[in-house]
Amino acid sequence: MGERFVSRFALEQKYAMLLKAADTTIRSLVSSIDIGEISRHNYGYRRYGENPYRWFIEAERFRYLRALDLILSSRKEGTVCDLGCFIPFLPVCLALAGFHVKIVDKYSLYSETFKAAMERTATAHGFDMFDLDLLQDDFSGLGENDIVLLMAVIEHLNGSPKSLMVNTRRIIRPGGFLLFEAPNIAELSRRISFFKGKSPLPEYEDFFLSDYPFSGHNREMTVEEVEFLFSRTGFAIDFLECYDYHEDNSSGLRAAIHRWMRGVVPLKNKGQVILVQARPNK
C-alpha cells in the first residue's frame, strides 16, 4: 500500500479551471444552508454561520483536490456515485470533467430551501439525485458504478458501518473502486493533546448542546481499524495514506511546536485524514 501524496499548491494549479467553475455553482448552494436547522443535531455548525463558504468549502478544499486527482489520474470517464454527499463540490468538478454523477444523501433531513437548491444544481449539471438513508434504504436503484465515494461519512454513523460497506461493495461494477476517507483519531496533534489530558474526541460542548441523536463525529478511526473494516467487508486495499488536509497557520509557541513536531517525529500514520482506494474482492 503505497502513498501518492501531491502538494496542495500543485493540485490547485493543475485543476484551476475546474475549481473556478465549481466555486461559482457551490457559492450559491452554500448560501441556501439553514445553519440553525443543521446545527440542532451538531451544535458545532453554529460557528459556521459567520462565513459558511470558508468552513464548508475552503477549509475542505485539499480533501476535494486529493480525491479529484486520484479519480482523474486513473479515469477519464465513467459513473461516479457519491454516498453521503451533502455539499456536492467534488461531484460538480467531476460532472464538469465529463463524468456521469449520482449524489446520495438523506436530503429530507435538511431544509426545504437547501433541498430545492440541490435539485436545481443536480438538474443544471446532469446529476442523478437520490434521497436515501444510507443505513436503512435499498441501494438497488443506484445501479453499478465505476467509482463510489464514501468520504467524511462513516464517522457520523451512530452504529456499525458493516451493512453500509457491504451495500457499497455491491454497487461497484467489476474493475471499479471505492474512494474512502475518515478522520484519523490518532493524528499527531491529538496524541500530544491526549498526553496533556485533553480528549481526542470532538469538543464536548458541541456534543452536550446538540439534540439527540448527535450527527457530528461519533466514531473516528485509526489506520488499523480502517484496515480491519475493509478486510471484513470484502475489499482489497490498493493504497492507503494519512495526510494533513488542514494547515495550522496560527501564531504562537504552541502552534509552532506542533508544526515542528509534525516534520520530525518519527511516527507512522500521524496525518489528520485516512484516505483509501479499494476494490471489491473477486
Sine and cosine of phi, psi and omega as CSV:
sin_phi,cos_phi,sin_psi,cos_psi,sin_omega,cos_omega
0.00,0.00,0.99,-0.14,-0.04,-1.00
-1.00,-0.01,0.25,-0.97,0.03,-1.00
-0.99,-0.14,0.45,-0.89,-0.03,-1.00
-0.74,-0.67,0.71,0.70,-0.10,-0.99
-0.93,0.36,0.71,-0.70,0.11,-0.99
-0.75,-0.66,0.62,-0.79,-0.07,-1.00
-0.93,0.37,0.45,-0.89,0.03,-1.00
-0.88,0.48,-0.68,0.74,-0.03,-1.00
-0.87,0.50,-0.71,0.71,-0.01,-1.00
-0.89,0.46,-0.64,0.77,-0.01,-1.00
-0.94,0.33,-0.61,0.79,0.04,-1.00
-0.89,0.45,-0.60,0.80,0.05,-1.00
-0.94,0.34,-0.66,0.75,-0.07,-1.00
-0.91,0.42,-0.61,0.79,-0.10,-0.99
-0.90,-0.44,0.50,0.87,-0.09,-1.00
-0.84,0.55,-0.69,0.72,-0.05,-1.00
-0.92,0.39,-0.68,0.73,0.04,-1.00
-0.89,0.45,-0.68,0.73,-0.01,-1.00
-0.89,0.45,-0.68,0.74,-0.01,-1.00
-0.89,0.46,-0.69,0.73,0.00,-1.00
-0.92,0.39,-0.65,0.76,0.01,-1.00
-0.92,0.40,-0.63,0.78,0.02,-1.00
-0.84,0.55,-0.66,0.75,-0.02,-1.00
-0.86,0.51,-0.69,0.73,0.01,-1.00
-0.94,0.33,-0.72,0.69,-0.18,-0.98
-0.96,0.27,-0.49,0.87,0.03,-1.00
-0.84,0.54,-0.69,0.72,0.02,-1.00
-0.91,0.42,-0.66,0.75,-0.02,-1.00
-0.91,0.42,-0.70,0.72,-0.03,-1.00
-0.87,0.49,-0.55,0.83,0.00,-1.00
-0.91,0.41,-0.27,0.96,-0.01,-1.00
-1.00,0.00,-0.07,1.00,-0.02,-1.00
-0.96,0.28,0.77,-0.64,0.07,-1.00
-1.00,0.02,0.99,-0.16,-0.07,-1.00
-0.87,0.49,-0.64,0.77,0.01,-1.00
-0.88,0.48,-0.62,0.78,-0.02,-1.00
-0.94,0.35,-0.77,0.64,-0.08,-1.00
-0.96,0.28,-0.31,0.95,-0.01,-1.00
-1.00,0.05,-0.05,1.00,0.04,-1.00
-0.87,0.49,-0.63,0.77,-0.02,-1.00
-0.97,-0.24,0.06,1.00,0.10,-1.00
-0.46,-0.89,1.00,0.01,-0.12,-0.99
-0.85,0.52,-0.42,0.91,-0.02,-1.00
-0.87,0.48,-0.41,0.91,0.02,-1.00
-0.91,0.42,-0.31,0.95,-0.03,-1.00
-0.87,0.50,-0.54,0.84,-0.01,-1.00
-0.96,0.29,-0.20,0.98,0.03,-1.00
-0.97,0.25,-0.29,0.96,-0.13,-0.99
-0.88,0.48,-0.50,0.86,-0.05,-1.00
-0.94,0.33,-0.46,0.89,0.01,-1.00
-0.38,-0.93,0.97,0.25,-0.11,-0.99
-0.85,0.53,-0.63,0.78,-0.05,-1.00
-0.91,0.40,-0.59,0.81,0.04,-1.00
-0.86,0.50,-0.74,0.67,-0.12,-0.99
-0.98,0.18,-0.64,0.76,-0.06,-1.00
-0.98,0.19,-0.53,0.85,-0.12,-0.99
-0.89,-0.46,-0.85,0.53,-0.11,-0.99
-0.89,0.46,-0.64,0.77,0.00,-1.00
-0.94,0.35,-0.34,0.94,-0.04,-1.00
-0.97,-0.24,0.04,1.00,-0.21,-0.98
-0.86,0.50,-0.63,0.78,-0.03,-1.00
-0.91,0.42,-0.55,0.83,0.08,-1.00
-0.87,0.49,-0.73,0.68,0.01,-1.00
-0.89,0.46,-0.65,0.76,-0.02,-1.00
-0.90,0.43,-0.67,0.74,0.01,-1.00
-0.87,0.49,-0.72,0.70,-0.01,-1.00
-0.92,0.39,-0.68,0.73,0.00,-1.00
-0.86,0.50,-0.68,0.74,-0.02,-1.00
-0.92,0.38,-0.65,0.76,0.02,-1.00
-0.89,0.46,-0.65,0.76,-0.01,-1.00
-0.95,0.32,-0.77,0.64,-0.09,-1.00
-0.95,0.30,-0.32,0.95,0.06,-1.00
-0.98,0.22,-0.31,0.95,-0.05,-1.00
-0.90,-0.43,-0.38,0.93,-0.04,-1.00
-0.68,-0.73,0.57,-0.82,0.08,-1.00
-0.95,-0.32,-0.21,0.98,0.02,-1.00
-0.33,-0.94,0.13,-0.99,0.02,-1.00
0.69,-0.73,-0.13,-0.99,-0.03,-1.00
-0.94,-0.33,0.78,-0.62,0.00,-1.00
-0.89,-0.45,0.75,-0.66,0.05,-1.00
-0.88,-0.47,0.89,-0.45,-0.04,-1.00
-0.98,-0.18,0.96,-0.27,0.00,-1.00
-1.00,0.07,0.78,-0.63,-0.04,-1.00
0.94,0.33,0.71,0.71,-0.21,-0.98
-0.91,0.42,-0.74,0.67,-0.16,-0.99
0.83,0.56,-0.96,-0.30,-0.03,-1.00
-1.00,0.02,0.87,-0.49,-0.20,-0.98
-1.00,0.04,0.79,0.61,0.02,-1.00
-0.89,0.45,-0.76,0.65,0.01,-1.00
-0.91,0.42,-0.70,0.71,0.08,-1.00
-0.85,0.53,-0.61,0.79,0.05,-1.00
-0.89,0.46,-0.71,0.70,0.03,-1.00
-0.85,0.53,-0.70,0.72,-0.05,-1.00
-0.94,0.35,-0.61,0.79,0.06,-1.00
-0.90,0.44,-0.66,0.75,0.04,-1.00
-0.90,0.43,-0.46,0.89,0.01,-1.00
-0.99,0.11,-0.07,1.00,0.10,-0.99
0.95,-0.30,0.13,0.99,0.00,-1.00
-1.00,0.06,0.48,-0.88,0.19,-0.98
-1.00,0.10,0.82,-0.58,-0.18,-0.98
-0.87,-0.49,0.69,-0.73,0.15,-0.99
-0.87,-0.49,0.73,-0.69,0.04,-1.00
-0.88,-0.48,0.68,-0.74,-0.12,-0.99
-0.73,-0.69,0.79,-0.62,0.10,-1.00
-0.27,-0.96,0.16,-0.99,0.10,-1.00
-1.00,-0.02,0.98,0.22,-0.14,-0.99
-0.93,0.38,-0.34,0.94,0.04,-1.00
-0.93,0.38,-0.21,0.98,0.06,-1.00
-0.98,0.22,-0.31,0.95,-0.04,-1.00
-0.99,-0.13,0.05,-1.00,-0.01,-1.00
-0.94,0.34,0.39,-0.92,0.05,-1.00
-0.89,0.46,-0.53,0.85,0.03,-1.00
-0.90,0.45,-0.70,0.71,0.01,-1.00
-0.93,0.38,-0.67,0.74,0.01,-1.00
-0.87,0.49,-0.67,0.74,0.02,-1.00
-0.90,0.43,-0.63,0.78,0.03,-1.00
-0.91,0.41,-0.61,0.79,0.05,-1.00
-0.89,0.45,-0.67,0.75,0.01,-1.00
-0.89,0.45,-0.63,0.77,0.04,-1.00
-0.91,0.41,-0.66,0.75,0.02,-1.00
-0.89,0.46,-0.69,0.72,0.01,-1.00
-0.88,0.48,-0.69,0.73,0.01,-1.00
-0.90,0.43,-0.69,0.72,-0.05,-1.00
-0.90,0.44,-0.54,0.84,-0.07,-1.00
-0.95,-0.31,0.11,0.99,0.06,-1.00
0.96,0.29,0.42,0.91,0.06,-1.00
-0.96,0.29,0.42,-0.91,0.35,-0.94
-0.99,-0.13,0.81,-0.59,-0.08,-1.00
-0.93,-0.37,0.79,-0.61,-0.03,-1.00
-0.84,-0.54,0.81,-0.58,0.06,-1.00
-0.99,-0.11,1.00,-0.07,-0.10,-1.00
-0.74,-0.68,0.53,-0.85,0.20,-0.98
-1.00,0.07,0.86,-0.51,-0.12,-0.99
-0.91,0.41,-0.35,0.94,-0.02,-1.00
-0.98,-0.22,-0.37,0.93,-0.13,-0.99
-0.94,-0.35,-0.44,0.90,-0.16,-0.99
-0.99,-0.12,0.33,-0.94,-0.02,-1.00
-0.97,0.23,0.72,-0.69,0.00,-1.00
-1.00,-0.04,0.00,1.00,-0.14,-0.99
-0.87,0.48,-0.51,0.86,0.01,-1.00
-0.94,0.34,-0.18,0.98,0.00,-1.00
-0.99,0.14,-0.21,0.98,0.04,-1.00
0.91,0.41,-0.30,-0.95,0.05,-1.00
-0.99,-0.14,0.55,-0.84,-0.10,-0.99
-0.68,-0.73,0.57,-0.82,0.04,-1.00
-0.95,0.30,-0.59,0.81,-0.02,-1.00
-0.67,-0.74,0.74,-0.67,0.12,-0.99
-0.89,-0.46,0.71,-0.71,0.03,-1.00
-0.96,-0.27,0.77,-0.64,0.12,-0.99
-0.71,-0.70,0.99,0.15,-0.21,-0.98
-0.85,-0.52,0.82,-0.58,0.01,-1.00
0.84,0.54,0.66,0.75,-0.02,-1.00
-0.88,-0.47,-0.76,0.65,-0.24,-0.97
-0.90,0.43,-0.45,0.89,0.00,-1.00
-0.95,0.32,-0.27,0.96,-0.01,-1.00
-1.00,0.03,-0.18,0.98,-0.05,-1.00
-0.93,0.37,0.53,-0.85,0.03,-1.00
-0.99,-0.12,0.16,0.99,0.01,-1.00
-0.37,-0.93,-0.22,-0.97,-0.06,-1.00
-0.88,0.47,0.65,-0.76,0.06,-1.00
-1.00,0.05,0.11,0.99,-0.13,-0.99
-0.84,0.55,-0.78,0.63,-0.05,-1.00
-0.90,0.43,-0.61,0.79,0.02,-1.00
-0.89,0.46,-0.69,0.72,0.00,-1.00
-0.91,0.41,-0.66,0.75,0.01,-1.00
-0.90,0.43,-0.70,0.72,0.02,-1.00
-0.92,0.40,-0.57,0.82,0.05,-1.00
-0.90,0.43,-0.70,0.72,0.01,-1.00
-0.84,0.54,-0.59,0.81,-0.08,-1.00
-0.94,0.33,-0.32,0.95,-0.02,-1.00
-0.98,-0.20,0.19,0.98,0.07,-1.00
-0.99,-0.15,0.86,-0.51,-0.03,-1.00
-0.96,0.27,0.37,-0.93,0.02,-1.00
-0.80,0.61,0.74,-0.67,-0.06,-1.00
1.00,0.01,-0.12,0.99,0.01,-1.00
-1.00,0.01,-0.02,-1.00,-0.02,-1.00
-0.50,-0.87,0.28,-0.96,0.08,-1.00
-0.96,-0.27,0.70,-0.71,0.15,-0.99
-0.94,-0.35,0.87,-0.49,-0.16,-0.99
-0.84,-0.55,0.60,-0.80,0.03,-1.00
-0.56,-0.83,0.64,-0.77,0.06,-1.00
-0.49,-0.87,0.50,-0.87,0.07,-1.00
-0.90,0.44,0.61,-0.80,0.02,-1.00
-1.00,-0.04,0.96,-0.29,-0.04,-1.00
-0.93,0.37,-0.28,0.96,-0.01,-1.00
-0.97,-0.23,0.38,0.92,0.04,-1.00
-0.91,0.42,0.35,-0.94,-0.24,-0.97
-0.84,0.54,-0.74,0.68,-0.08,-1.00
-0.89,0.45,-0.50,0.86,0.04,-1.00
-0.97,0.26,-0.56,0.83,0.07,-1.00
-0.89,0.46,-0.66,0.75,0.02,-1.00
-0.91,0.41,-0.71,0.70,-0.02,-1.00
-0.89,0.46,-0.60,0.80,-0.02,-1.00
-0.89,0.46,-0.63,0.78,0.03,-1.00
-0.92,0.39,-0.34,0.94,0.04,-1.00
-1.00,-0.07,0.12,0.99,0.07,-1.00
1.00,-0.03,0.17,0.99,-0.02,-1.00
-0.99,-0.17,0.68,-0.73,-0.01,-1.00
-0.92,0.40,0.60,-0.80,0.10,-1.00
-0.98,0.18,-0.10,1.00,0.00,-1.00
-0.98,0.20,0.25,-0.97,0.06,-1.00
-0.84,0.55,0.30,-0.95,-0.08,-1.00
-0.79,0.62,0.77,-0.63,-0.05,-1.00
-0.91,0.41,-0.55,0.83,0.01,-1.00
-0.86,0.51,-0.66,0.75,0.01,-1.00
-0.90,0.43,-0.64,0.77,0.05,-1.00
-0.91,0.41,-0.71,0.70,-0.08,-1.00
-0.90,0.43,-0.64,0.77,-0.10,-1.00
-1.00,0.04,-0.02,1.00,0.00,-1.00
-1.00,0.04,0.56,-0.83,0.13,-0.99
-0.93,0.36,0.44,-0.90,0.07,-1.00
-0.99,0.17,0.64,-0.77,-0.05,1.00
-0.99,0.11,0.56,-0.83,0.02,-1.00
-0.93,0.38,0.78,-0.63,-0.04,-1.00
-0.97,-0.25,0.14,0.99,0.04,-1.00
-0.99,0.17,-0.49,-0.87,-0.03,-1.00
-0.99,0.15,0.96,-0.27,-0.02,-1.00
-1.00,0.00,-0.53,0.85,-0.06,-1.00
-0.48,-0.88,1.00,0.06,0.12,-0.99
-0.96,0.27,0.19,-0.98,-0.20,-0.98
-0.75,-0.66,0.33,-0.94,0.20,-0.98
-0.99,-0.15,0.21,-0.98,0.04,-1.00
-0.87,0.49,-0.67,0.74,-0.01,-1.00
-0.88,0.47,-0.61,0.80,0.02,-1.00
-0.93,0.36,-0.62,0.78,0.06,-1.00
-0.89,0.46,-0.69,0.72,0.03,-1.00
-0.88,0.47,-0.66,0.75,0.06,-1.00
-0.87,0.49,-0.73,0.68,-0.02,-1.00
-0.83,0.55,-0.73,0.68,-0.04,-1.00
-0.94,0.35,-0.63,0.78,-0.02,-1.00
-0.92,0.39,-0.49,0.87,-0.05,-1.00
-1.00,-0.01,-0.10,0.99,-0.05,-1.00
-0.85,-0.52,0.30,0.95,0.17,-0.99
1.00,0.05,0.49,0.87,0.02,-1.00
-0.88,-0.48,0.50,-0.86,0.19,-0.98
-0.93,-0.37,0.79,-0.61,-0.02,-1.00
-0.99,0.14,0.83,-0.56,0.08,-1.00
-0.99,0.13,-0.67,0.74,0.14,-0.99
-0.39,-0.92,0.40,-0.92,0.02,-1.00
-0.61,-0.79,0.69,-0.72,0.07,-1.00
-0.59,-0.81,0.45,-0.89,0.16,-0.99
-0.93,-0.38,0.74,-0.68,0.00,-1.00
-0.56,-0.83,0.28,-0.96,0.04,-1.00
-1.00,-0.10,0.89,-0.45,0.02,-1.00
-1.00,-0.05,-0.28,0.96,-0.04,-1.00
-0.83,-0.55,0.87,-0.50,0.01,-1.00
-1.00,0.04,0.71,-0.71,0.05,-1.00
-1.00,0.04,0.99,-0.14,-0.01,-1.00
-0.98,-0.18,0.22,0.98,-0.01,-1.00
-0.93,0.36,0.37,-0.93,0.00,-1.00
-1.00,0.00,0.13,-0.99,0.04,-1.00
0.95,-0.30,0.35,-0.94,-0.09,-1.00
-0.92,0.40,-0.66,0.75,-0.04,-1.00
-0.87,0.49,-0.73,0.68,0.00,-1.00
-0.90,0.44,-0.64,0.77,0.01,-1.00
-0.90,0.43,-0.65,0.76,0.02,-1.00
-0.90,0.43,-0.68,0.74,0.01,-1.00
-0.88,0.47,-0.67,0.74,0.01,-1.00
-0.90,0.44,-0.65,0.76,0.01,-1.00
-0.90,0.43,-0.69,0.72,-0.04,-1.00
-0.91,0.41,-0.56,0.83,0.03,-1.00
-0.86,0.51,-0.55,0.84,-0.05,-1.00
-0.99,0.11,-0.41,0.91,-0.16,-0.99
-0.90,-0.44,-0.37,0.93,-0.06,-1.00
-0.94,0.33,0.84,-0.54,-0.09,-1.00
-0.99,0.11,0.88,0.47,0.03,-1.00
-0.92,-0.38,0.58,-0.81,0.09,-1.00
-0.99,0.15,0.43,-0.90,0.18,-0.98
0.82,0.57,0.73,0.68,-0.07,-1.00
-0.98,-0.19,0.05,1.00,0.00,-1.00
-0.97,0.25,0.22,-0.98,-0.10,-0.99
-0.97,0.25,-0.47,0.88,-0.12,-0.99
-0.80,-0.60,0.62,-0.79,0.12,-0.99
-0.98,-0.22,0.88,-0.48,-0.02,-1.00
-0.89,-0.45,0.77,-0.64,-0.08,-1.00
-0.74,-0.67,0.67,-0.74,0.25,-0.97
-0.92,-0.40,0.80,-0.60,-0.09,-1.00
-0.61,-0.79,0.34,-0.94,0.02,-1.00
-0.76,-0.65,0.49,-0.87,0.05,-1.00
-0.88,0.47,0.65,-0.76,0.12,-0.99
-0.91,0.42,0.56,-0.83,0.01,-1.00
-0.95,0.30,0.00,0.00,0.00,0.00
